[in-house]
Amino acid sequence: MRTVGLGKTSEQWREEIQEEKNKANRWERKFQEV
């Protein structure tokens, strides 16, 4: 089992968090359109 996050730069973290936010935003928009 490997620990996730160790050895990652803050840049990589920021990109991943941004991607998750984008996914959530896309879902919200889909529901609002219905």
C-alpha positions as CSV (number, residue, x, y, z in Angstrom):
1,M,0.0,0.0,0.0
2,R,1.5,3.3,-1.0
3,T,0.7,6.7,0.6
4,V,-0.9,9.0,-1.8
5,G,0.3,12.6,-1.9
6,L,3.8,12.1,-0.7
7,G,6.3,13.4,-3.2
8,K,3.7,15.5,-5.1
9,T,4.4,19.1,-5.7
10,S,1.9,21.7,-4.6
11,E,1.5,22.4,-8.3
12,Q,0.3,18.9,-9.0
13,W,-2.0,19.1,-6.0
14,R,-3.5,22.3,-7.2
15,E,-4.1,20.9,-10.6
16,E,-5.9,17.8,-9.2
17,I,-8.1,19.9,-6.9
18,Q,-9.0,22.2,-9.8
19,E,-9.9,19.2,-11.9
20,E,-12.2,17.8,-9.1
21,K,-13.9,21.2,-8.8
22,N,-14.4,21.3,-12.6
23,K,-16.0,17.9,-12.5
24,A,-18.4,18.9,-9.7
25,N,-19.3,22.1,-11.6
26,R,-20.1,20.1,-14.7
27,W,-22.4,17.9,-12.8
28,E,-24.2,20.9,-11.2
29,R,-24.7,22.4,-14.6
30,K,-26.2,19.2,-15.9
31,F,-28.7,19.1,-13.1
32,Q,-29.6,22.7,-13.5
33,E,-30.3,22.2,-17.2
34,V,-32.9,19.5,-16.5
